[in-house]
């Protein structure tokens, strides 16, 4: 049974990509200097992919693979900021807007702390491009990074994982 009175909805996203030498590393819309990058059909921005999944999940719209399949030539090498814009457009089309996003990046190396403010700004600007009426600001976007203390595939520098959580609210006009 659907409850159309939901004013707030929460979405959670998670994504993982393997790392390989010689590929570019994009996180949160920012190119990070490193010897390895994400293996992916798109540009491999695992942070933006998790954020897309969180936005889509908040409104039960499926996942990023449903909307932007990795079997489609249309999305080969695509800038993940475009996927974020399209995902956020779907949220707005359902009558909701982003309240805030919280993103946690799990990556052993490189250290990404110097790039966090750029990521926050890039994400806010990308979301704001979708709607002048419902822009996002850097204060609405949290990005954190952690290692796994050498444990697991992240600790062995084989991959990167990202968790994203969003809160969206019904647009009441």
Backbone bond lengths (Angstrom), bond angles and torsions (degrees), N, CA, C in turn:
res aa  C-N    CA-C-N  psi(-1)  N-CA   C-N-CA  omega(-1)  CA-C   N-CA-C  phi
1 X - - - 1.452 - - 1.524 108.96 -
2 X 1.295 117.23 126.56 1.458 122.28 -178.19 1.519 110.49 -86.91
3 X 1.315 115.19 137.75 1.459 120.74 177.30 1.518 107.85 -108.30
4 X 1.322 116.73 103.33 1.461 120.73 -177.38 1.525 112.25 -78.03
5 X 1.320 118.01 0.63 1.457 121.70 179.79 1.526 112.40 -91.73
6 X 1.335 117.62 3.80 1.463 120.55 179.41 1.520 109.73 -62.19
7 X 1.315 116.12 117.64 1.461 120.66 177.36 1.518 109.33 -89.39
8 X 1.328 117.16 -39.27 1.457 122.33 179.41 1.524 109.78 -118.51
9 X 1.325 115.28 145.98 1.462 121.02 175.15 1.522 107.88 -140.42
10 X 1.315 116.02 146.05 1.464 122.29 -179.50 1.523 108.25 -112.69
11 X 1.319 115.45 141.16 1.454 120.63 175.88 1.514 110.28 -128.54
12 X 1.321 116.16 146.59 1.455 121.79 179.20 1.526 108.24 -125.31
13 X 1.317 116.21 136.60 1.459 120.66 177.61 1.508 110.36 -130.95
14 X 1.318 115.66 151.14 1.466 122.27 178.63 1.510 107.20 -146.59
15 X 1.324 116.14 136.14 1.457 119.26 175.96 1.518 109.31 -147.22
16 X 1.319 114.88 153.69 1.464 123.65 -179.10 1.523 107.89 -136.76
17 X 1.310 116.37 140.63 1.463 120.95 170.46 1.521 108.51 -136.53
18 X 1.315 115.35 143.59 1.453 120.57 172.58 1.525 108.74 -74.10
19 X 1.325 115.50 152.88 1.459 121.43 176.31 1.524 108.90 -105.55
20 X 1.339 116.03 143.90 1.465 121.16 177.35 1.527 108.97 -142.82
21 X 1.316 116.99 148.14 1.467 120.96 179.66 1.529 112.15 -62.19
22 X 1.347 114.65 146.20 1.452 120.86 172.82 1.513 116.37 83.30
23 X 1.333 118.24 -2.27 1.467 121.11 178.49 1.528 109.45 -98.62
24 X 1.336 117.35 151.41 1.471 119.28 176.44 1.531 110.63 -71.79
25 X 1.329 116.20 149.18 1.464 121.86 178.29 1.525 108.63 -112.42
26 X 1.337 115.36 111.87 1.458 121.98 175.84 1.521 108.90 -109.93
27 X 1.323 116.46 131.30 1.463 122.32 175.67 1.523 108.70 -138.72
28 X 1.312 116.29 125.04 1.464 120.33 177.53 1.514 113.20 60.28
29 X 1.322 116.97 31.74 1.457 120.63 178.57 1.515 114.65 81.80
30 X 1.331 116.99 10.02 1.465 122.30 -176.67 1.526 109.17 -122.86
31 X 1.328 116.71 135.13 1.460 120.53 175.26 1.523 108.14 -81.67
32 X 1.340 115.57 122.79 1.462 122.98 -176.50 1.531 108.16 -104.04
33 X 1.324 118.16 126.14 1.466 118.87 177.49 1.534 111.35 -65.77
34 X 1.331 116.38 125.85 1.458 121.52 178.83 1.526 108.52 -168.00
35 X 1.310 116.54 161.32 1.462 121.63 179.77 1.517 112.37 -81.03
36 X 1.352 116.58 -13.19 1.460 121.66 -179.91 1.519 109.74 -124.65
37 X 1.323 115.00 155.40 1.459 121.20 175.27 1.511 109.72 -141.43
38 X 1.320 116.21 177.34 1.460 121.71 -175.57 1.525 112.24 -81.46
39 X 1.323 114.38 134.36 1.455 121.85 172.48 1.529 106.10 -79.83
40 X 1.349 115.99 120.20 1.464 118.64 -175.23 1.522 111.12 -163.72
41 X 1.311 115.25 162.73 1.463 122.31 174.58 1.532 109.40 -76.04
42 X 1.336 116.54 -39.01 1.461 122.43 177.70 1.525 107.88 -90.56
43 X 1.332 116.77 -154.74 1.472 119.48 175.68 1.528 111.85 -75.29
44 X 1.346 117.03 -6.41 1.457 121.41 174.13 1.513 116.19 79.01
45 X 1.327 117.83 20.12 1.470 120.19 -179.41 1.524 109.30 -72.96
46 X 1.311 115.21 88.98 1.459 122.77 -174.29 1.530 111.94 -60.63
47 X 1.331 118.13 -31.93 1.472 120.83 178.78 1.524 110.77 -67.08
48 X 1.323 116.52 -44.46 1.466 119.11 179.12 1.522 111.09 -69.96
49 X 1.336 117.62 -32.32 1.463 120.02 177.20 1.524 110.80 -64.87
50 X 1.322 117.32 -43.55 1.462 120.35 177.73 1.527 110.64 -64.17
51 X 1.332 116.60 -38.45 1.468 120.58 177.92 1.527 110.89 -65.17
52 X 1.328 117.32 -42.54 1.473 120.12 175.86 1.522 110.57 -58.15
53 X 1.333 116.74 -46.03 1.465 120.39 179.29 1.523 111.74 -60.91
54 X 1.322 116.95 -38.97 1.468 120.13 178.83 1.530 110.50 -64.99
55 X 1.319 116.81 -44.82 1.471 120.48 179.26 1.522 111.05 -62.82
56 X 1.312 116.82 -46.81 1.462 120.90 179.68 1.527 110.77 -65.07
57 X 1.324 116.07 -41.18 1.461 120.57 -179.25 1.516 113.20 -65.20
58 X 1.324 117.51 -32.55 1.466 120.65 -179.85 1.524 111.52 -58.45
59 X 1.327 116.57 -29.50 1.461 120.55 -178.11 1.526 112.76 -114.65
60 X 1.339 115.55 18.71 1.464 121.85 177.26 1.530 111.70 54.62
61 X 1.341 115.15 43.74 1.463 121.04 -177.98 1.535 112.80 -99.22
62 X 1.300 116.92 14.43 1.451 119.30 -178.36 1.514 110.57 89.34
63 X 1.333 115.51 -157.88 1.459 119.06 -177.52 1.527 110.66 -124.59
64 X 1.313 114.84 177.02 1.455 121.47 -176.20 1.532 111.23 -60.65
65 X 1.336 117.29 -36.86 1.454 120.82 179.02 1.518 113.47 -65.06
66 X 1.315 116.26 -29.99 1.472 121.13 177.49 1.527 110.55 -68.82
67 X 1.325 116.08 -44.21 1.466 120.76 -176.23 1.526 113.32 -83.96
68 X 1.327 116.54 -31.04 1.465 121.79 -175.26 1.537 109.17 -134.20
69 X 1.321 118.05 70.01 1.467 121.00 -172.64 1.527 113.11 -63.84
70 X 1.336 114.55 141.95 1.464 119.60 179.95 1.525 112.09 -77.10
71 X 1.315 116.32 4.89 1.463 121.10 174.30 1.521 111.37 -96.22
72 X 1.325 116.94 -3.74 1.462 121.71 -177.00 1.528 111.24 -95.64
73 X 1.313 115.96 129.37 1.471 121.28 177.07 1.529 110.97 -62.47
74 X 1.325 117.24 -26.23 1.469 121.75 179.95 1.527 111.86 -57.69
75 X 1.325 116.97 -31.44 1.459 120.68 -174.74 1.532 113.62 -103.10
76 X 1.325 117.27 4.77 1.468 121.64 179.16 1.529 109.10 -63.77
77 X 1.339 116.23 117.44 1.458 121.73 177.95 1.518 115.12 71.69
78 X 1.329 118.71 9.09 1.461 121.90 -175.64 1.531 111.46 -63.96
79 X 1.309 115.52 143.78 1.457 123.25 173.92 1.532 107.35 -66.63
80 X 1.303 117.27 122.72 1.468 120.99 -176.77 1.525 112.78 -65.28
81 X 1.314 118.76 -17.17 1.463 120.09 173.78 1.527 110.28 -63.06
82 X 1.329 116.54 -32.59 1.468 120.36 176.09 1.523 109.93 -66.85
83 X 1.325 117.23 -39.79 1.467 120.28 177.00 1.522 110.73 -64.31
84 X 1.331 117.01 -38.24 1.466 120.79 177.02 1.523 110.66 -64.86
85 X 1.321 117.03 -43.90 1.466 119.98 177.90 1.523 110.70 -58.85
86 X 1.314 116.88 -45.75 1.470 120.83 -178.70 1.532 111.30 -66.72
87 X 1.319 116.74 -38.48 1.466 120.16 177.63 1.524 110.50 -64.57
88 X 1.333 115.86 -43.71 1.466 118.80 -179.34 1.523 111.08 -67.96
89 X 1.324 117.92 -33.28 1.471 120.89 175.67 1.520 109.65 -59.50
90 X 1.332 117.64 -39.66 1.470 121.08 178.32 1.529 110.82 -63.80
91 X 1.324 116.79 -37.63 1.471 121.14 177.27 1.531 109.71 -63.84
92 X 1.327 116.74 -47.62 1.467 120.52 178.99 1.523 111.23 -62.71
93 X 1.327 116.68 -39.72 1.467 120.46 179.41 1.527 112.10 -61.90
94 X 1.340 117.03 -26.29 1.466 121.27 177.47 1.535 111.68 -85.97
95 X 1.342 116.32 0.36 1.460 120.05 176.61 1.516 114.43 88.23
96 X 1.332 117.69 23.43 1.460 122.25 179.26 1.521 110.05 -123.33
97 X 1.322 115.57 160.57 1.464 122.38 175.04 1.521 108.94 -135.40
98 X 1.323 115.97 157.06 1.457 121.28 179.28 1.522 110.80 -72.99
99 X 1.326 116.85 132.35 1.455 122.52 171.21 1.526 108.15 -92.20
100 X 1.334 115.72 -55.04 1.459 119.34 176.46 1.520 110.61 -159.57
101 X 1.334 114.15 161.64 1.464 121.79 177.56 1.519 108.51 -131.59
102 X 1.318 115.61 142.79 1.463 122.53 177.75 1.526 107.17 -128.70
103 X 1.327 116.23 118.70 1.463 122.35 -173.47 1.523 109.21 -121.74
104 X 1.333 116.44 131.86 1.462 121.70 177.13 1.520 108.73 -121.50
105 X 1.332 115.78 121.42 1.462 122.78 -179.86 1.525 108.55 -100.60
106 X 1.332 116.96 127.72 1.462 122.85 175.53 1.521 107.43 -106.76
107 X 1.337 115.27 109.94 1.462 120.95 -175.31 1.521 108.46 -153.29
108 X 1.316 116.95 127.96 1.451 119.97 -178.95 1.523 111.36 -72.69
109 X 1.339 116.50 -51.44 1.461 122.63 177.80 1.510 107.98 -143.53
110 X 1.293 118.78 146.71 1.462 128.47 1.88 1.522 110.94 -83.01
111 X 1.305 116.20 168.43 1.460 120.60 173.00 1.525 107.58 -70.05
112 X 1.318 116.40 130.42 1.462 119.49 -176.04 1.530 113.41 -108.18
113 X 1.323 117.31 1.15 1.469 120.06 -179.61 1.529 112.87 -51.23
114 X 1.341 119.84 -39.96 1.463 119.14 179.98 1.537 114.01 -65.20
115 X 1.326 117.79 -13.28 1.458 121.82 -175.87 1.529 113.67 -107.44
116 X 1.323 116.96 -1.68 1.467 120.11 -173.51 1.526 112.30 -62.36
117 X 1.313 118.53 -44.37 1.474 119.46 -179.54 1.531 110.61 -63.76
118 X 1.343 117.45 -37.92 1.470 120.80 177.10 1.529 110.32 -63.95
119 X 1.328 117.05 -39.36 1.463 121.06 178.21 1.521 110.27 -63.99
120 X 1.324 116.32 -47.48 1.466 120.62 -179.93 1.528 110.42 -57.95
121 X 1.318 115.70 -44.85 1.467 121.06 -179.52 1.531 110.59 -65.57
122 X 1.326 117.49 -43.78 1.457 121.47 179.99 1.529 111.77 -61.04
123 X 1.316 116.11 -44.13 1.468 120.47 179.88 1.522 110.41 -64.93
124 X 1.329 117.43 -46.72 1.467 120.77 179.73 1.528 110.97 -61.08
125 X 1.321 116.71 -42.48 1.468 120.51 179.44 1.522 111.59 -66.29
126 X 1.322 117.10 -39.29 1.466 121.03 179.23 1.520 110.45 -63.28
127 X 1.322 117.18 -45.86 1.467 121.15 179.03 1.521 110.38 -65.34
128 X 1.316 116.93 -39.32 1.470 120.94 -178.42 1.524 112.05 -67.05
129 X 1.327 117.89 -28.39 1.474 120.51 178.25 1.517 111.70 -63.83
130 X 1.315 117.15 -24.45 1.456 121.00 -177.19 1.529 110.88 -73.97
131 X 1.329 116.87 -33.37 1.464 119.72 -176.73 1.522 111.21 -151.42
132 X 1.322 115.94 118.34 1.462 120.14 174.01 1.527 110.62 -67.60
133 X 1.313 115.66 -29.95 1.461 121.02 -176.50 1.531 112.11 -73.83
134 X 1.336 117.15 -31.55 1.460 121.50 -178.10 1.531 109.78 -127.66
135 X 1.335 116.87 64.83 1.467 119.76 -178.63 1.529 111.33 -74.66
136 X 1.308 114.65 166.40 1.453 121.88 175.00 1.518 107.50 -114.49
137 X 1.315 116.88 154.94 1.464 120.01 176.64 1.525 108.41 -123.92
138 X 1.304 115.35 165.49 1.455 120.90 -178.99 1.536 111.27 -59.36
139 X 1.328 116.92 -28.10 1.467 120.75 178.73 1.529 112.41 -69.04
140 X 1.334 116.59 -16.79 1.463 121.44 179.73 1.527 112.78 -88.62
141 X 1.329 116.37 -8.56 1.462 121.62 -172.52 1.524 110.04 -118.84
142 X 1.318 116.30 119.15 1.462 121.82 175.69 1.523 108.57 -108.24
143 X 1.325 116.11 131.47 1.464 121.75 173.89 1.518 107.29 -129.47
144 X 1.329 114.98 127.85 1.457 121.45 178.05 1.520 107.52 -128.76
145 X 1.324 115.92 156.79 1.457 119.67 177.49 1.524 109.25 -136.07
146 X 1.315 114.60 147.09 1.454 120.75 178.15 1.518 109.10 -147.76
147 X 1.316 115.81 158.31 1.460 120.74 171.72 1.522 106.81 -96.61
148 X 1.306 115.94 178.77 1.465 119.64 173.58 1.521 110.04 -112.60
149 X 1.342 115.38 24.10 1.468 121.41 178.19 1.527 111.73 54.98
150 X 1.332 116.01 33.04 1.460 120.66 177.88 1.513 114.66 85.63
151 X 1.323 118.68 -1.20 1.462 121.53 -176.79 1.530 111.55 -87.77
152 X 1.316 115.50 146.03 1.455 122.16 172.68 1.517 114.64 69.01
153 X 1.344 115.24 -171.51 1.462 120.16 -176.99 1.522 111.86 -64.82
154 X 1.333 117.66 -30.75 1.465 120.11 176.26 1.526 109.06 -67.97
155 X 1.304 117.28 -46.85 1.461 121.82 -179.84 1.514 113.69 -62.68
156 X 1.327 115.80 -31.20 1.467 120.29 177.80 1.532 111.43 -83.52
157 X 1.318 116.82 3.83 1.473 124.09 179.51 1.525 112.33 62.97
158 X 1.328 115.41 32.93 1.460 121.19 177.14 1.521 111.97 -91.98
159 X 1.328 117.14 -19.01 1.453 120.01 -176.70 1.505 112.68 -164.72
160 X 1.312 114.25 177.67 1.460 123.51 178.17 1.522 107.47 -132.26
161 X 1.327 116.38 142.27 1.464 122.20 177.63 1.527 108.33 -127.69
162 X 1.323 115.55 149.59 1.467 120.31 179.88 1.518 109.41 -140.63
163 X 1.323 115.16 136.12 1.463 123.55 170.83 1.526 107.89 -108.42
164 X 1.323 116.43 140.04 1.470 120.42 176.16 1.523 108.79 -137.78
165 X 1.310 115.50 138.46 1.455 122.16 176.30 1.521 107.62 -129.50
166 X 1.324 115.43 137.54 1.473 119.96 178.10 1.516 110.04 -130.16
167 X 1.314 113.52 153.58 1.456 122.03 168.71 1.518 106.45 -118.20
168 X 1.323 116.08 126.92 1.463 120.97 175.55 1.518 107.94 -119.28
169 X 1.325 115.23 153.46 1.474 119.35 178.34 1.505 110.53 -129.37
170 X 1.320 114.45 149.61 1.466 121.89 177.69 1.516 108.50 -63.96
171 X 1.305 115.48 135.53 1.462 121.12 176.07 1.516 107.25 -82.42
172 X 1.309 115.77 115.56 1.467 121.29 -178.53 1.528 108.53 -108.24
173 X 1.308 116.31 111.66 1.468 119.56 179.52 1.495 110.61 -123.86
